[in-house]
Amino acid sequence: MTALPNECYYQIFNNLRHNHKNLFSCALVNRQWCRIIIPILWSEPNRYFKDIRLIKIFLLTLNFEEQALLIPFKINLPNYPKPLFEYTNYITSVDYKLYNGVRNWLRYERYKIENELVNAIVRSLTGMFLRTSKNLKYLKLNDYICDPIILGYLYENTTITSIDISFKSKAIGGLVKILYKNSNLSTLNLTLIQLGSEDWY
């Protein structure tokens, strides 16, 4: 009996994309199915962002520069072995639910939940998503503040088609450069949260 090509398996499993429990069970059958299913499972994790296990996996993926943003807050990052798959490669959208997950993780780790700390972690994670995801299309974050690192990642990213983000007026120069470079961007919703004349770029 001839095995089906991976493309056929992908179409079959993709029909289960909203049934994560069954899809996860299928991923345990063998390595071939696992390699096909993991990108489907991780493409739209938004509704699971509140799960602290997901936040821990994300924090393990931060690079040195993204971790450095958290040094002033004295955050103890997880030090487990890195995951077998680079899960964040497959993520297609990041939205405001990420804030809920970060708050849940801080609560679990017994940190005092302050907006500045939550924003710093979300900023680090957003930088990581922009750096690692090859399929990121939608970036929608409320009460979010752009900084040079995020703007740099946004400038390099060529996959995003929709951005909904808050920014300081001093970031306008960087945003203009991003808009000029990214020809794939179809939706842009910007909220100005602070006036100022200094520009990062």
Order of alpha helices (4+ residues) and beta strands (2+ residues): alpha-alpha-alpha-alpha-alpha-beta-alpha-alpha-beta-alpha-beta-alpha-beta
